[in-house]
């Protein structure tokens, strides 16, 4: 069994600094990880939304 992680303020601050050093914190790219805005990503989401709309229409027709 391993020891629990050090939860002191200094240890947490150190881990946060390590994570920050590994990440891209450029403000221009802050949403990239949250939402793919490439043309392919947008097309993929639009196709998914259209397919879900069609499914909802079919389910609505069956239930009507």
Kinemage of the C-alpha trace (Angstrom):
@kinemage 1
@onewidth
@group {chain A} dominant
@subgroup {mainchain}
@vectorlist {calphas} color= white
{ca unk a 1} P 0.000 0.000 0.000
{ca unk a 2} L 1.426 3.381 -0.974
{ca unk a 3} L 1.452 6.427 1.228
{ca unk a 4} L -1.202 9.091 0.573
{ca unk a 5} L -0.024 12.095 -1.460
{ca unk a 6} L 1.372 15.092 0.373
{ca unk a 7} L -1.507 17.553 0.713
{ca unk a 8} L 0.500 20.430 2.165
{ca unk a 9} L 0.137 23.826 0.522
{ca unk a 10} L 3.706 23.662 -0.779
{ca unk a 11} L 3.214 20.194 -2.315
{ca unk a 12} L -0.063 21.181 -3.971
{ca unk a 13} L 1.494 24.369 -5.322
{ca unk a 14} L 4.400 22.342 -6.687
{ca unk a 15} L 2.021 19.909 -8.461
{ca unk a 16} L 0.040 22.808 -9.930
{ca unk a 17} L 3.247 24.358 -11.277
{ca unk a 18} L 4.218 21.028 -12.838
{ca unk a 19} L 0.813 20.691 -14.511
{ca unk a 20} L 0.943 24.270 -15.752
{ca unk a 21} L 4.377 23.712 -17.258
{ca unk a 22} L 3.009 20.738 -19.218
{ca unk a 23} L -0.065 22.536 -20.529
{ca unk a 24} L -0.566 25.137 -23.237
{ca unk a 25} L -1.874 28.186 -21.411
{ca unk a 26} L -1.857 30.490 -24.452
{ca unk a 27} L -5.104 32.532 -24.194
{ca unk a 28} L -5.665 32.204 -27.954
{ca unk a 29} L -5.930 28.425 -27.538
{ca unk a 30} L -7.915 28.282 -24.289
{ca unk a 31} L -11.031 26.814 -25.905
{ca unk a 32} L -9.247 24.334 -28.184
{ca unk a 33} L -9.373 21.586 -25.594
{ca unk a 34} L -13.039 22.220 -24.941
{ca unk a 35} L -14.415 22.409 -28.470
{ca unk a 36} L -12.912 21.426 -31.805
{ca unk a 37} L -13.526 24.430 -34.066
{ca unk a 38} L -11.787 22.984 -37.111
{ca unk a 39} L -13.950 22.632 -40.231
{ca unk a 40} L -13.963 18.846 -39.764
{ca unk a 41} L -15.025 19.192 -36.115
{ca unk a 42} L -17.849 21.572 -36.965
{ca unk a 43} L -19.024 19.315 -39.814
{ca unk a 44} L -18.953 16.302 -37.513
{ca unk a 45} L -21.087 18.067 -34.890
{ca unk a 46} L -23.572 19.319 -37.504
{ca unk a 47} L -23.952 15.793 -38.906
{ca unk a 48} L -24.465 14.411 -35.419
{ca unk a 49} L -27.094 17.067 -34.663
{ca unk a 50} L -28.888 16.329 -37.951
{ca unk a 51} L -28.863 12.588 -37.227
{ca unk a 52} L -30.251 13.171 -33.728
{ca unk a 53} L -32.974 15.435 -35.126
{ca unk a 54} L -33.934 12.769 -37.666
{ca unk a 55} L -34.016 10.134 -34.917
{ca unk a 56} L -36.260 12.359 -32.779
{ca unk a 57} L -38.625 12.853 -35.732
{ca unk a 58} L -38.803 9.097 -36.358
{ca unk a 59} L -39.404 8.348 -32.681
{ca unk a 60} L -42.069 11.046 -32.595
{ca unk a 61} L -43.811 9.539 -35.618
{ca unk a 62} L -43.779 6.072 -34.036
{ca unk a 63} L -45.162 7.431 -30.775
{ca unk a 64} L -47.864 9.578 -32.415
